[in-house]
Amino acid sequence: MKSVNVHEAKTNLSRLLEEVSQGAEVTIARAGKPVARLVPFEKPEGVKRVPGFLRGKIRIADDFDGPLPPDLQAGFEGADS
């Protein structure tokens, strides 16, 4: 694992990112102490999303976007109830 100081990391960020994209890991240190690590991005594995899979299972009230009750609206606006 390669280690660079903060100044070198700022100066050579594009080059370091290229190395990381090829699988390398880079530690960034300040005053010789590690503060960050650049590692290759890994796309999370998981279940693929399927649009509409909850169709018919969720109900939204007809007044969902209607006006709020006055006391609740006052709370959002920072007014005393």
Contact map, one row per residue, 1 for C-alpha under 8 A:
111000000000000000000001111000000000000000000000000000000000000000000000000000000
111100000000000000000001111000000000000000000000000000000000000000000000000000000
111110000000000000000000011110000000000000000000000000000000000000000000000000000
011111011000000000000000011110000000000000000000000000000000000000000000000000000
001111111000000000000000000111110000000000000000000000000000000000000000000000000
000111111100000000000000000111000000000000000000000000000000000000000000000000000
000011111110000000000000000000000000000000000000000000000000000000000000000000000
000111111111100000000000000000000000000000000000000000000000000000000000000000000
000111111111100100000000000100000000000000000000000000000000000000000000000000000
000001111111100000000000000000000000000000000000000000000000000000000000000000000
000000111111100000000000000000000000000000000000000000000000000000000000000000000
000000011111111100000000000000000000000000000000000000000000000000000000000000000
000000011111111110000000000000000000000000000000000000000000000000000000000000000
000000000001111111000000000000000000000000000000000000000000000000000000000000000
000000000001111111100000000000000000000000000000000000000000000000000000000000000
000000001001111111110000010000000000000000000000000000000000000000000000000000000
000000000000111111111000000000000000010000000000000000000000000000000000000000000
000000000000011111111100000000000000000000000000000000000000000000000000000000000
000000000000001111111111100000000000000000000000000000000000000000000000000000000
000000000000000111111111110000000000011100000000000000000000000000000000000000000
000000000000000011111111000000000000000110000000000000000000000000000000000000000
000000000000000001111111000000000000000100000000000000000000000000000000000000000
000000000000000000111111100000000000001100000000000000000000000000000000000000000
110000000000000000111111110000000000001100000000000000000000000000000000000000000
110000000000000000110011111000000000111100000000000000000000000000000000000000000
111100000000000100010001111100000000111000000000000000000000000000000000000000000
111100000000000000000000111110000111110000000000000000000000000000000000000000000
001111001000000000000000011111000111110000000000000000000000000000000000000000000
001111000000000000000000001111111111000000000000000000000000000000000000000000000
000011000000000000000000000111111110000000000000000000000000000000000000000000000
000010000000000000000000000011111000000000000000000000000000000000000000000000000
000010000000000000000000000011111100000000000000000000000000000000000000000000000
000000000000000000000000000011111110000000000000000000000000000000000000000000000
000000000000000000000000001111011111100000000000000000000000000000000000000000000
000000000000000000000000001111001111100000000000000000000000000000000000000000000
000000000000000000000000001110000111110000000000000000000000000000000000000000000
000000000000000000000000111100000111111000000000000000000000000000000000000000000
000000000000000010010000111100000001111100000000000000000000000000000000000000000
000000000000000000010011110000000000111110000000000000000000000000000000000000000
000000000000000000011111100000000000011111000000000000000000000000000000000000000
000000000000000000001000000000000000001111100000000000000000000000000000000000000
000000000000000000000000000000000000000111110000000000000000000000000000000000000
000000000000000000000000000000000000000011111000000000000000000000000000000000000
000000000000000000000000000000000000000001111100000000000000000000000000000000000
000000000000000000000000000000000000000000111110000000000000000000000000000000000
000000000000000000000000000000000000000000011111000000000000000000000000000000000
000000000000000000000000000000000000000000001111100000000000000000000000000000000
000000000000000000000000000000000000000000000111110000000000000000000000000000000
000000000000000000000000000000000000000000000011111000000000000000000000000000000
000000000000000000000000000000000000000000000001111110000000000000000000000000000
000000000000000000000000000000000000000000000000111110000000000000000000000000000
000000000000000000000000000000000000000000000000011111100000000000000000000000000
000000000000000000000000000000000000000000000000011111100000000000000000000000000
000000000000000000000000000000000000000000000000000111111100000000000000000000000
000000000000000000000000000000000000000000000000000111111100000000000000000000000
000000000000000000000000000000000000000000000000000001111110000000000000000000000
000000000000000000000000000000000000000000000000000001111110000000000000000000000
000000000000000000000000000000000000000000000000000001111111000000000000000000000
000000000000000000000000000000000000000000000000000000011111100000000000000000000
000000000000000000000000000000000000000000000000000000000111110100000000000000000
000000000000000000000000000000000000000000000000000000000011111100000000000000000
000000000000000000000000000000000000000000000000000000000001111110000000000000000
000000000000000000000000000000000000000000000000000000000000111111000000000000000
000000000000000000000000000000000000000000000000000000000001111111000000000000000
000000000000000000000000000000000000000000000000000000000000011111100000000000000
000000000000000000000000000000000000000000000000000000000000001111110000000000000
000000000000000000000000000000000000000000000000000000000000000011111000000000000
000000000000000000000000000000000000000000000000000000000000000001111101100000000
000000000000000000000000000000000000000000000000000000000000000000111111100000000
000000000000000000000000000000000000000000000000000000000000000000011111110000000
000000000000000000000000000000000000000000000000000000000000000000001111111000001
000000000000000000000000000000000000000000000000000000000000000000011111111100000
000000000000000000000000000000000000000000000000000000000000000000011111111110000
000000000000000000000000000000000000000000000000000000000000000000000111111111111
000000000000000000000000000000000000000000000000000000000000000000000011111111111
000000000000000000000000000000000000000000000000000000000000000000000001111111100
000000000000000000000000000000000000000000000000000000000000000000000000111111100
000000000000000000000000000000000000000000000000000000000000000000000000011111110
000000000000000000000000000000000000000000000000000000000000000000000000011111111
000000000000000000000000000000000000000000000000000000000000000000000000011001111
000000000000000000000000000000000000000000000000000000000000000000000010011000111
